[in-house]
Amino acid sequence: MSTPNEESKDDGPGIDAMGSCPVPQSRYDRVVLGHGSGGQLTNELIRLLFLPALDGSGVLSRLEDQATLPFGDADGALGGEGRVGARLAFTTDAFVVQPLFFPGGDIGRLAVHGTVNDLAVGGARPLYLSAAFILEAELPMGDLERVVASMRSACDEAGVALVTGDTKVVGRGRGDGIYIATSGVGLVPAGRSLSIGAARAGDAILVSGTLGDHGIAVMAVREGLEFETDLRSDSAALNGLTERLLEACPGTRCMRDPTRGGLSGSLNELAEASGVGVALEESAIPIRDEVRAACEMLGLDPLYVANEGKLMAVVPAEDADRALEAMRSHPLGRDAAIVGRVTDEDPGLVILRSRIGGRRVVPLLAGEQLPRIC
Amino acid sequence: MSTPNEESKDDGPGIDAMGSCPVPQSRYDRVVLGHGSGGQLTNELIRLLFLPALDGSGVLSRLEDQATLPFGDADGALGGEGRVGARLAFTTDAFVVQPLFFPGGDIGRLAVHGTVNDLAVGGARPLYLSAAFILEAELPMGDLERVVASMRSACDEAGVALVTGDTKVVGRGRGDGIYIATSGVGLVPAGRSLSIGAARAGDAILVSGTLGDHGIAVMAVREGLEFETDLRSDSAALNGLTERLLEACPGTRCMRDPTRGGLSGSLNELAEASGVGVALEESAIPIRDEVRAACEMLGLDPLYVANEGKLMAVVPAEDADRALEAMRSHPLGRDAAIVGRVTDEDPGLVILRSRIGGRRVVPLLAGEQLPRIC
């Protein structure tokens, strides 16, 4: 049991410039919303509670978005000779977004895309999905029908099959309409080996398009904000885009879909796991004007806002232009940009160079920015 | 959207002797607790909503507890020659049990055992698990620590590795402490092919031990019932027992772990999928005296109460004694018994021959017997 202390009462400490310092023990004796934010508290929960208890195999500690694993008969292994063999990729995600339906998607599309993307960014070809539903009694059957229909079309578009499922029903006030946990299985072809720990100084960092669209689209509905233009979630399956990138740049170091915690979350993971610095160019980061405006209105930083159809990729310097071209040749990568570089300065830190030339640390989100956006 | 009608107000219609009649369309315009019971309403939800919408691949419609699937490189398939090749097994389950801790287990052990068992009853060797947590804000961190520790010990005992996970946090009154969705991946060795549709007249039906222990143990805590003896959940991983049975009887037709919906649920599935009758001998069914007594007190039928560590198996008549012996040689099968036969009379129906020689239909549970026991 963790030790209660004064800080346990403080569940939203705001962004902390020292966010990347190691945290010796859980500061909370109860779960708070920030533990699900994808920022520092999520990181703390994983490192202090889940990993020590659960990681018997060592696979969890790799902290990838998916596990890649050997699979096969003793006499029928999938590996080639003298290179990394084909492996199984396995991932899971729970979806608790509110509202269930939002511009550009719904919880069903999100559940399919999120799991497909967690496989794809590991270099896997997504094959099979499972879905476990936790339904709240009194949910209109028509809402469930809409969600399930949109899961099916998302599966068809991504080329995956939903092959197994489960349904539980909880009483009113014990859920929130629909929660969905999806898991996915994919095949990582022989020879592919991506890792968040593989970045090297000089590597280029790319994103496939504008940041923050999903989080702000959901938040706008929830807060009843009205914007002049139609802001829509970017929820999309990235497996077509990742395959195109990997064909063009087989030496890609790693990929991430910057969901909860936003681009900041993915880059801080990268800096920590690879023991490198990240130098980000503010002027190069694609952000829609309406997202920027909404962020100002809501007091949010777009680097922390979730995306559900954007790819972050790290490639060797000499592959940067080819990677950019490959991304831009795909409909989901039209607005791709090189947004930064991996450095050997400031290891473990993400540093943003602002439009006016200033430098600031972009730490992991310390508390809770946008709850229940995925 | 389903058509609202008068019956939508009735969410617990009780056991219906006509339970096995086909139901043309959903009778509910809102989700009710019974849709999660594992009985007729769950069946209806699956057949009328999930399958038509989601089953693009045809795998869901097999209605097994797990999907068994081809997996491998084009140039490195797992199959042998001229026989059923090795396949991947994939399954998922959501766990919403209340209370989180109960005699003989907790939600963490249950989540591991349930998923391991759904793989094992398909003839798979369970390998990898995923876990997605939906935590309610204010959950004591110590409760989460206990649950996670017991997941780890359950994984170690079952010989599986938990390799990937996710955590979401929802606000108070949007959850119930901890919900867990686990998924599992296993390997079905070449040559094995079990199916709920494979039973033939004359086959023997076995159960590995006493029925109803889990459901009554949970219910007893929830209702504050006091029993003279210690009634404990039977939550256990069945993969050791299933391997022992399959070694002794490779011709085993199918296996099930009779969880929600109890033995009645599994046998009705069998009768329907195989197009056979099931003749059950009441006097042969092992039930603890204290479970029988509690069922009488609570007005429950032990055939409908959930088990979390019991195996139901169907084997050819000539293998029945060998199967019984194999089960009894395993610690989890000490109280195994042959409880009935597959017949070609009464196709689609489960008929119980009572101790005094009467015959009655044992239909699928129509409404809700024990909510949130798993």
Interface residues (C-beta under 8 A of the other chain):
Chain A: M1 S2 S26 Y28 D29 R30 V31 V32 L33 G34 H35 G36 S37 T42 L45 I46 L49 F50 A53 L54 D55 G56 S57 V59 L60 Q66 A67 L69 F71 G72 D73 G76 A77 L78 A86 L88 F90 T91 T92 D93 A94 F95 V96 L127 Y128 S130 A131 A132 F133 I134 L135 E136 A137 E138 L139 P140 M141 G142 L144 E145 V148 A149 M151 R152 C155 D156 A161 L162 V163 T164 G165 D166 T167 K168 V169 V170 G171 G173 R174 G175 D176 Y179 A181 S183 V185 L187 P189 A190 P371 R372 C374
Chain B: M1 S2 D11 S26 Y28 D29 R30 V31 V32 L33 G34 H35 G36 S37 T42 L45 I46 L49 F50 A53 L54 D55 G56 S57 V59 L60 Q66 A67 L69 F71 G72 D73 G76 A77 L78 G79 A86 L88 F90 T91 T92 D93 A94 F95 V96 L127 Y128 S130 A131 A132 F133 I134 L135 E136 A137 E138 L139 P140 M141 G142 L144 E145 V148 A149 M151 R152 C155 D156 A161 L162 V163 T164 G165 D166 T167 K168 V169 V170 G171 G173 R174 G175 D176 Y179 A181 S183 V185 L187 P189 A190 P371 R372
